[in-house]
Amino acid sequence: MKVKVHRGTKEIGGTCLEVTASNGKVLWIDLGAPLDTKNPDISYAKGKVDALLISHPHQDHYGLMRMIGDSIPVYIGGIGLDLIKAVPMFVEEVEPYNLNFQVFEAWKEFSILETFKIKPYLTDHSTPEAFSFLIEADGQRIFYSGDYRATGRKGQLYDKFISNPPRNIDVLFTEGTMVKRENHKFQSEQAIEEELVSILESQKSTSFLLSSAQNIDRMVSCYNSCKRTGKLLVVDAYTAWLMEQVSKVSSAIPVIERNEVRVFISKSQRESLIRNGKLDFLKKLEQHQVGNKVYAHPENYLYFTRCPNEEFLGKVRSRGTVNIIYSQWQGYLQKEYKQWFTKTVNKLKRESQKNDSNIKFHFVHTSGHAVVEDLVKYVKAVDAKKVVPIHTAHPEDFKKLLDDEGVKAVELWDDNSVYTF
């Protein structure tokens, strides 16, 4: 078996691992879009591949998959596929995916190309469906961690893994996102919920929580905090659609039929639903619209959004201090990782620092990735013959950390180098 990391040995995001079996079949695990612009070369995504295996629906793990063409099979979880397909549904500029998708289920072994035996392990991460993979071929066993943590609402999956990890692993590829990063004062999703309750209990006008719609754990925290404080949670049509898809596998998801949930339907999202023939869903949304009541009693609402609507924000600010709750990675507010919402959020953050401001800015977030202590515990539990850090900006520090903990099997690989077992 030959293994190559196309990208990811020295950076977070853009992950792509290649495994070549003795019969010449080539499997890629993830094909992510890079998060930064330091290395713009993505020519490897046009290379020879016979199948692609996607760990979860975050752009830094699937964002380049269109480049392989529509004949190569792409293996992905069902909920992950629903979430990926939702983007072109609501963003007309994004073309629908015309790829050869093959759906697998958690924990159920399957074969790829009659060569690679795969067992998908469901993990706790900041998207509702994320996997690690046990990959077997040529009598050897690779374990690919994907992205994982121990502190979300599926934290029991981490505990289950640690108590019964896969055995006899030749190479463990583990993420190390949080090496040299702080997880701030909120260590778990439950801590997030408690902080939101505190903010909502004292709010005088509307609160906006800024997060990715795919962060369903954060959505549940918002819903629970609204339920505990008598507030109403407002989402847009795109987020409502995601909630509907995830509710297929979890009854705990706060769909729009819940008493505490309302929906705001923008003109563009209404047109998207009509264009895609989702008229029944649109009709259901219309029965739960927030309407103009928010202007009379803005203190009753928490808006879950990626960026506050500036026109709406201007109207409710006159009713009292508005809470802007930033609940995602702070890197998105920096020039290096600039997003479409960065300018607006930074403007609100600056406004909040003025003495007479009626904007109050909060940073309330916990990472979707394992903290250092949990990374070490994970690596020790697997006890692989070789450990290769990926999805980390600090592989040398990760190696030293593991060396100090008695893990002497760590190897630092280079992108685009072939390793043979």
Disulfide bonds with the S-S distance in Angstrom:
none
